[in-house]
């Protein structure tokens, strides 16, 4: 099964990435995922379920430890092949 996770961390800082956002980005960049898109207003990543769930656990732990006061996330089941449209 493939999953896509979308998330944001707060509090926001538009001048520079806060430590919790950097921690979440570092987790995603080091994870076994197929696609990662990190931006100032939202982040997405997708891959096999095991890699996504492991990354979600780590990013929650790391972002909260680095000062996040809120993490909003959504996980969706997507097609079985990389880049396949949502089913």
C-alpha positions in Angstrom: 0.0 0.0 0.0 1.2 3.5 -0.8 0.5 6.5 1.4 0.7 10.3 1.1 1.2 12.4 4.1 0.5 16.2 4.1 1.4 18.2 7.2 2.2 21.6 8.7 4.0 22.5 11.9 3.3 25.6 14.0 4.1 28.3 15.1 4.7 29.8 11.6 7.7 32.1 11.0 7.8 33.6 7.5 11.2 35.2 7.9 13.1 31.9 8.5 12.3 28.3 9.1 11.8 27.6 12.8 13.7 24.7 14.4 10.6 22.5 14.4 10.1 23.0 10.7 13.8 22.2 10.0 13.6 19.1 12.2 10.5 17.8 10.2 12.3 18.6 6.9 15.4 16.7 8.0 13.3 13.7 9.0 11.6 13.6 5.6 14.8 14.1 3.6 16.4 11.2 5.5 13.4 8.8 5.2 12.8 6.0 2.7 10.2 7.9 0.7 9.7 8.2 -3.1 8.6 11.9 -3.2 9.1 14.7 -0.8 7.9 18.3 -1.3 8.7 20.8 1.5 7.3 24.3 1.4 6.6 27.2 3.7 2.8 26.5 3.9 2.7 22.7 3.7 4.7 19.6 3.2 3.9 16.4 1.4 5.6 13.0 1.1 4.7 9.7 -0.3 5.9 6.2 -0.4 5.3 2.7 0.8 3.2 2.5 4.0 6.0 1.3 6.2 8.3 4.2 5.2 5.6 6.8 5.5 4.4 5.6 8.9 8.0 5.4 10.2 8.6 9.0 8.9 5.4 10.3 10.5 6.3 8.8 13.9 9.8 10.4 13.7 8.6 13.8 12.4 6.0 14.1 15.1 8.6 13.3 17.8 11.3 15.5 16.4 9.1 18.5 15.5 7.5 18.5 19.0 10.9 18.1 20.7 12.1 21.1 18.6 9.3 23.4 19.8 6.3 22.7 17.6 3.1 23.7 19.4 0.9 22.1 16.8 1.3 19.6 14.0 -1.6 19.1 11.6 -1.4 16.1 9.3 -3.4 14.0 7.0 -2.6 10.6 5.6 -4.2 9.3 2.4 -4.0 5.9 0.8 -3.0 6.4 -2.9 -2.4 4.1 -5.8 0.0 1.1 -5.6 2.6 2.5 -8.1 4.7 5.7 -7.7 2.9 8.6 -9.3 -0.4 6.8 -9.8 -3.5 8.9 -9.3 -5.5 8.6 -6.1 -7.9 5.7 -6.1 
